[in-house]
Structure formats: structure tokens, C-alpha cells
Amino acid sequence: MTELVRDLTEEQLLALIFPLLPTGGATVLGPGDDAAVVAAADGRFVVSTDVLVEDRHFRARWSTGYDVGRRAAAQNLADIAAMGARPTALVVSLVVPGATPVEWVTDLARGLADACAPVGAGVVGGDLSGGDALVVAVTVHGDLEGRSPVLRSGARAGELVAYAGVRGCSSAGLALLEADLAGGGAFEAAVAGYLRPDPPLAAGPQAADAGATAMLDVSDGLLRDAARVARASGVRIDLDPGAFAADRDALRPAAEAVAAGAVEKVLDQWVYGGGEDHGLLATFPGDAVLPAGWSVVGRVLDDAPGEVTVGGLAPGVGSGWDHFGA
């Protein structure tokens, strides 16, 4: 018989979770006391937080506990990388209904651990509560390792716009899941991109070391997030449509499967407006040598501050995800 969360005490559930979580190289004192202690050798620490709510950010019928753990960690780790920092520690708060299988919770812990392992970040504590819906809240800390933080406000006219990571994959995966077309291997990469995004975490500090002047995690769609850089920096960002041809080609079979009569429009929406790929968008001086994994996708211009264009024209698709629909 499946063991449920309500069958255990809080202490018993935590005793199952803690051994699955990574300690992390910066952890001085991990779970077990009222608070953890994490080294901050730089003298500063970078901090960000994010939350996943069942049926808004994930659906249990599609996502395993492992998927949600990977996703929750990835989107937070990407925010730290986007500042040019190395993630060091996460604290995770979990709201879980009593009817949830215990295995779902332990799988969540395994997903968190596997996402943190490549960067050596630890999961050092958090909170556990009962509730009516699954909610996973993560706060992540990072180490700048002597670097200056890379802000959104540093882009200047004449610079390159570059991107690291996948584009449009998560939106394609979501569309395939909603259309019940996720089975089989043909769309495996797209579906995995939605369920378990894999941000290019090392690319953030590498970009900072290479002279990136502005950077952010693309979580709400390329157009919406590029506009955040454009507004903060007082510039226009013009994206080169030719830079996205390979993305469109890779996603075309998925678009043909879910929207046979509107393939080009769907591809535009996925590539330019799709969120949750958690790639990194940055600007670099015009003569910069880009680190491996980064490719030029546009230019920074000094007219029309705050605007984003595609090939010099206004985008023909929606700008991306907004939590309140505006």
C-alpha cells in the first residue's frame, strides 16, 4: 500500500528527506538547528527566491516529484548565475497535502539534489507544512567570488546581445503535454525542457569574467525579459531573426503536431515569447570574445529606449508570461 504524508509525523518525513539532500561546499552548518550557516568568503552574498504552485506552475498529472524538484532548483539557480555568481545554498519550504504519497516528497528531494550537484550547491534547510495544494518555495544564495554583480542596467549602444541556453523548448513541451502528444521519443527533448529545464549555470560567471555589461535569466520569455534590460539601461534591443533559424527548425515538428494551420505563428510565439527555458541573455562590448556556449542574437541601439524589436520591426507576437495576466 502506498504510504502517504499523513501517515507520518513531521519528524519522520524530515528524516526521510534530509539524507537525500546535498550539503554543498559552502555549508558550515546544515539542517537540524533553527538556522543554517553558510560561508560567504566574498564578504557579500547574492540571494533570490521563487515559488512553484500546483496547477499554476506545474501539474501533478504531468510532473513527478523529481521533475518539480529539478524545476524548482533550476529556476532559482539560474537567477544567481544571471548575476555572475556561483550558487552555494538553497533553503526550501514545502506545503504538502496529507494525501500526497511520501514517495513524491522523497523524489522531490532527489530532484533538488541532482539539480544542485553540478554546481556544488547545498540544500541547507527550509520549512514543511500541510495545506490544500502543493507549493514549493525556494530561496537561493550565491557567491560573487570577487566579481562585480552584472545588473540589467549596464547595456550601452553599440554592444552585442548574446544568449546562452535553449530557446522555445519549454513552451513547445508544455503545448505537447496539453495536446497529449508527449509520448514516444520524437518530442522527448522539448517535453524534458518543460518538465526539467537545464539552465547553462556556468555561463553566468563566465560571461561576467568576459565583460558582460548586463544580464538576466530568461524566465518569462525573450521579448519580455529583453525589454527589462532595455528599460533598465535606456536602450533599444534589436534581435536578429536569423539568429533563431536553428531553433525554429528544431521545434518545427512539434509545431506541426500541435498547430498544423499556424506553424509559423506558433514558432514565433515559442521562440520569442515562450518562457521558462531559463537561458541567459546578456550584453557585451562590441569587441568582446564570447565564452563558449554564447551566441550573438542582436544589437544594442540608442534610439527608442525601452523598446525591443525583431529585425528592426515591432514583434508580431505576445511578449511573454505575466503572473497576473497584464
N, C-alpha and C positions, 0 to 999 in steps of 0.2 A: 504494500500500500504506500502511496506517495506521502511522504512526510511534509506537513505544512508548517508555515511560520508560526501559526497559532498553537502548534503542538509543543513549542519550545519557549523557554524563558529568554529574555533579552541576553542574559549572560551566556546561555547555551548557544544562541545564534552567533554572538560575537566570537565565541570560542571556535566556531567553525570558520568564520571569516578571516580572523587575524592571521592564522598561519599561511593563508593564500596570498597575502599582500606583500609587496616588496618593501624592503627597509629603505633603500636609497642611500647613496654615498654621503649625502649632506646631513643625514639624520643623526642627531646626538641622543635624543630620547624619543622613542616611538610610542605606539598606543599602549594604554594601560594606566596613565595618570590623567589628571584633569586637563593637561595640555601637552603637546609635543614640543620638543626643542629641535630646531633646525639651524645648522651653521649658516652664517651669512658672511663669508670671508671677504666679500667685496665691500662690506660696510653698508650696502643697500640691498633691498630685495624687491623683486617685481611681483605683483600679486594681481590675480584676476579671478573672476567667479562666473559660473554659468549653471543653468538648471535644465533638466530634461523632465518633461511632464508626460505621463502616459496619454496617448491619443491626441497629443498636440505635437510632440517631438518624436515619438516612437509609438508603435503599435505592437502589443504583446503577441498578436497572432502572426506577425512577421518576424519580430525580433526576439532572439533568445536573450537570456540574462547576459551571456557572454557578449553578444552584439552590443547591448546597451552599455556595458562596462567599457568596451573598446571605444564606443562613440563618445561617451561622457568624458573619458580621459582625453581622447584625441582633440576635441574641440577646445578644451582648456589648455592643453599643451601647446596648441597652435597659437593661442593668444600670447603666450610667453615668448615663443620663437619669433613672433612678429615684432617684438620689441628689441630683438637682437640678443636675447638672453637664453640661458640654458635652464630648462625646468628642473627643479630639485625636489619638490614635495607637494603632495596633494592631501587635502582633507575632504572627506566625502560624507555627506548626510543623505540618509535613505529613509523615505517614507514608504512603508510596505503594508498592503492589506494582509490580514491574517490568513486568508485563503491562498496566498501565494506559496507555491512549492519551495521548500528550503533549497532545493537544487537550483532554482532560478537565482537565488541570492548568492550562493556559492559560485555559480557560473559568472555572475556579475563581478565578483571579486577576481576571478581568473581573467576576465576581460580587462579589468583595470590593470592587473599585473602585467599582462602581455603588452599593453599599450605603453606602459611606463618603462619596461625593461630596456628598450633600445637607447633611452636617454639617461638611464640610471636614476630616475626619479622614484621616490618612495611614497607610499600611501601611509600617512603617519597618524591618522585619527579621523574623527568626524562625529556623527550622531546617528541614532537609529530610533525611528518612531513608527507606530502604527498609524494607519489612515485609510481613506476610501480609495485612493488611487496611487499607483507607483510614481514616485518622484525621486529623482537623483540629482542632488546639488553638489557641485564640486568647486572647491577653491584651490587654486594652484599658485605656487610660489616659484620664483626663478632667480637665477644668479647672473648678473651682467658681466661678471668676470673682468671688471675693469673697463668695459666698453661704455660709451655714452648710449642711452636708450635711443632707439630710432623711432621718431614720432611720425604722426600723419602730416605734420605741418611743415616739413622741410623741403618739399619738392619745389624746383625752380625751372623757369622756362629754359628750353634747350636740352633738358635732361631726357634720358631714356626711361621708358616704362617697361618693366620686366615682370615676369611671372614664373613661379616655381610650383609644380604640382599639376594635378589633373584639372580639367575644366568641363563642366556639364555632366559629369559622370553620376553624381548623386541624384540630380533631378531625373536623369534617364532611369536610374534604378528605381526611384520612387514611382515613376509612371508605369514601369513594367510590373511592379508589385501591385499597384492599384488595378491594373488590367489583367491580373492573374497570369502573367506571362513570364514569371521569374524562374520557372522550372527549366531544367536542362542546362547545358554548358554554353549556349550561344551568347547569353547575356550575363554570364557569371560575373564578369569584371564590373559591369555597371551596377548590378544589384549589390555586390560587395562594397562598391563605392558609396552607396547609400547606407547600408547597414553598418559597415565598419570602415569609415574614412581613414585614410593613412596619410596624414599631413607630412610634408617634407621638413621635419623639425630641424634638422641640421642646417637647412638652407637659411634660416633666420640669422643665427650668429655669423655664418659665412658671408651673408650679404652685408651685415654690419661691418665686418672686417674689410670688405671690399669697397666700402664707402657709400653704402646706401643712404640716401638723404631722407626718405620717407618709406614707411612700410606698414602693412596691416594684413591681418588674416581675412581671407575672403570667405565669410560665413553666410552672408545674406545676398550674394550674387555679385558678379563682377561689376556691373554698372552701378549698383547702389554703393558698393564699397569703394570703387574708384572715385565716385562723387564725394565721398567723405574725405579722401585725400585732396581732391580738387578744391573743396570748400575750405578745408583747414589750411591749405597752402596758398589759396588765392590764385589758382591757375586753372587752365583748361587741360584736360587729358583727352587726347585723341587716340583711340585704339585702331590698330591696323587690322582690317578684316582678313587680310591674307595670313595673318599670324594664327588664325584659328581654323584654317582649312583642314588640318590633320585631325583636329578634334571633331569637326563635323563629319569627316569621313568615318571615323571610328564609331560615332554614335548613330550614323545613318540607318543601319539595320534595326536598331531599337526604335528610331522614329518611324520607320516604315511599318513596324509591327503595331505601334500604338496609335498612329495618326496618319494613315495612308494618304489621306487627301490634303494634308497640310504639313508635309515633311519639312520643308524649308523654314516655315514659321516656327515649328516645334524645335528644330535645331537651333535657331536664333535664340529662342527663349531659354533653352537648356544652357547654351554656351555663355550667353551674355547676362541672363537673368537668373540662372539657376544657383541656388545656394547650397551650403553645407559640403562643398568639396574641401574646404579648409586648405586651399592653396595659399601662397603668399604673393602679394602684389607689392612691388617696390619701385622706387625711382632711383636712378643712378646718374652720376655725371656723364656727359656725352662721350667722354674718352675712357670710361671705366672698362675694366676687363671683368666680365661677369663670371661668377663662380659656376662650376658645373651644376647643371640642373636648372639654371635660369635661362630664359629666352626673352628676347625683346618682343613686346606686343604693342608698343605705341610710343608716343612722344608727349612731352610736356610743353604746352604753349602758354603765352602770356595774355591772350585775349579771352574774353568771356569767362572770367574767374568763376569757379564752382561748377562749370559745365563738363559733361563727358560726351564726346562724340565718337562715332564709328566711321572711319574714312572721311572725316570732316562733316558728316551729316548727323542729324539727331537720330538716336536709336529708334528702331521701329518696333521694339518690344518693351514689355514691362521692365521696371528697373530692379526687381528682386523681391526678397522676402521682407515683410514688416510684421512684427509680432501683434500689432493692433490694427492691421489692415489698411493703414493710411498710405 
